[in-house]
Amino acid sequence: FRSKTRSTSLQLIRKLFLDYINNSCFVFIDSFDQALNKVFPDNLEVWCAAQHGLMTAAWELSRHNRHVKVFTSIRQEAWAAFTGAERANIDGSVLLIEYSHSDLENIFLTAISQYERIDTIEEFVGFPKIYNGYLRSRENIFDYICRHTINIPRWLMSIGSEISNSRSDRGIITDDKRRKKHTRKIADIVNRISAKEAYEY
């Protein structure tokens, strides 16, 4: 009985969707992957399958009623793992978002300005350059942070959050001893968070 009721309900929803939506309707779905991480932590199979299902559903809804446009964000890892028969059809509806170094720097700076009320990345971190032991040279602090990500804002926000919690004051650290100590702390934060994000990726 329950199965029959469910089938009837789905038929009714389909009829309403096809017959009654005759004006532009836009649906936006975001942060689905984060919800999956909370409910199914460390389950890559479910994480990918659910996003594949959402992607297919969004495409099918838009295809069956041209008045409806469903926009959803899908992680690149899930898209790369998608091998379903619909992939070739859906491919034309996918917009791959890629960020330039300048885009990422502006995103990071905007977050700092919004949440910390600071105008520069150097003031936020406490110093403008960090020593790169492998290259034996001093590197711009944002270049150093960005180099430890895969060029997506989420990683930068995770690192930025930890840096924000690393000290109570803001501005350039002028005392050499304090600056050296804090530089090591920032390097540890960047390495630790980037390793965690890489593992999750």
C-alpha positions, -999 to +999 in steps of 0.1 A: +000+000+000+028+024+010+046+018-024+014+024-043+008+057-024+043+068-031+040+060-068+007+080-070+023+109-052+053+109-076+029+109-106+010+138-092+042+158-086+053+150-121+019+162-136+020+194-115+056+200-126+049+195-163+014+211-165+014+240-141+048+256-142+046+277-173+066+308-162+103+311-155+114+293-124+150+293-111+162+269-084+196+272-068+211+244-047+245+249-029+266+233-002+251+199-009+286+183-005+291+198+029+257+184+041+269+150+028+302+153+047+282+158+079+258+130+074+282+105+058+317+114+069+346+097+051+322+078+028+335+087-007+311+064-025+280+079-010+294+114-014+300+109-051+268+090-058+246+116-041+262+144-061+258+124-093+221+119-085+216+156-078+233+165-110+212+141-131+180+152-114+188+189-120+195+182-157+163+160-161+141+187-145+155+214-167+151+192-197+115+182-192+102+217-185+121+245-203+106+270-179+125+255-150+163+261-146+180+242-118+215+254-108+236+234-084+272+234-073+290+201-077+325+194-065+351+189-092+361+156-077+325+143-080+322+155-116+356+138-125+343+105-110+310+107-129+309+080-156+271+077-161+255+074-195+241+110-191+276+125-187+279+134-224+245+151-224+251+169-191+286+180-201+271+209-222+254+223-192+284+222-169+304+254-161+337+246-146+348+273-122+385+280-122+402+307-102+433+327-112+459+336-086+446+371-087+410+359-081+421+339-051+441+368-036+411+391-040+387+365-024+411+361+005+415+398+009+378+404+008+372+378+035+399+395+057+383+429+051+348+416+059+356+395+090+387+411+104+383+447+093+419+447+080+430+462+047+460+440+038+470+403+040+503+413+056+485+430+085+463+399+089+492+374+090+516+397+108+544+399+082+548+404+044+572+376+035+581+341+047+614+323+042+612+294+018+638+268+029+637+248-003+643+278-026+664+297+000+646+329-006+619+350+009+584+346-005+553+368-005+531+354+023+500+350+001+520+332-026+532+308+001+497+302+014+482+297-021+510+274-031+498+250-004+463+247-019+448+234-051+436+269-060+401+268-046+387+293-021+376+267+005+412+258+013+421+294+017+392+300+040+402+270+062+438+283+064+426+319+070+403+307+099+432+291+116+455+321+111+428+343+125+428+322+157+466+322+159+469+356+177+447+381+193+463+413+179+466+424+143+491+444+123+527+439+112+549+423+140+579+446+144+598+427+171+622+402+154+619+375+180+581+376+181+580+377+143+602+347+139+582+327+164+549+337+147+564+329+112+570+293+123+535+291+138+520+303+104+541+278+085+528+250+108+492+262+103+495+263+065+512+229+064+488+212+088+456+226+072+467+220+036+476+184+046+442+179+061+424+194+031+445+173+007+436+141+027+399+150+025+402+159-012 
